[in-house]
Amino acid sequence: MALRCLVLVWAITGTEPGAAGPSRDAGAPKSQESARRVLELAARYEFFAGEDRRKRFEFQPKPLLTYTNPIRGEVFGNVFVWTWEGRPEVIGAVFDFRSENKLDSELHTMARGGVVGLRDGTEFWNPDRPGIDFRPVPGASAPASSSAGRLRQMRDLARDFTVERDHPEQGKGSMRLLPQPIYRYASPGADVVDGALFVFVEGTDPEAFLLIEAAGAGAPSWRFAFARMNIVTFQGAYKGATVWRAEPATWDAVFDKQEPYAIVREEPRRGLRRTR
């Protein structure tokens, strides 16, 4: 999740979460209401490959991950994905920040080219370059012939990756890898035999995503790519060797919404404002 004082990309009128009665299960109605709100918001986004918009990515309404962040406050979030021929092309963490009475969306393109994002039919995001950079997994064995075998390989490979976050308020710290992938896919049109999306978290809050794919025509091999979900510095390593680094995102770049990583904020009041 991005820093508390983030660039505010988009602000519109929102609605107050429904109040829950005082009972032992008071949190359940609030979580259900938050789940409804974030799903409705996510469904308002449309994403396309390139300026011609001929390929419209398919929204997958079932959340890949549900998370909270008690360090930040009363937060309820879901991770959604938009796909093309099975492959994840855009990932979004959409969350109800109940203690601050706002909804936020963090978006990252995983496409191999430019993406155009629309909200209620209006363009709001247009990164013109690939969102991730695939690299071979060093020294990895060839993908197994069976689906079960490849899943074991992907889990084993993921365990050899680490992610360190350098937070200006909290300092440096290692993010926790969830042991199971949150999404698995194949995409013959993209020469992807098998793929899995893993996530590194703070608590349960997604901070970085790791894609591992068995890809290539004829003789597939393992490759990987990272995607950030915060504006701070990240460093990824494989078996102790640095293989990925994400520098801090600038306020102007995130505010302008043309970078592969973007933030969208909803607020109950009208007006666009920018703070640090």
Secondary structure, DSSP 4 states (H G I P E B T S, - for coil): ---SS----------PPPP--SSTTTHHHHHHHHHHHHHHHHHTEEEEETTTT-EEPEEEEEEEEEEE-TTTSSEEEEEEEEEETTEEEEEEEEEEEGGGTEEEEEEEE--SS-EEEEETTEEEE---S-S---EEPTTPPPPPSSHHHHHHHHHHHHHTEEEEEEETTTEEEEPEEPSS-SEEEEEGGGTEEEEEEEEEEETTEEEEEEEEEEE-SSS-EEEEEEEESSSSEEEEEETTEEEEEEPPPPHHHHHHT-SSEEEEEE-SS-------
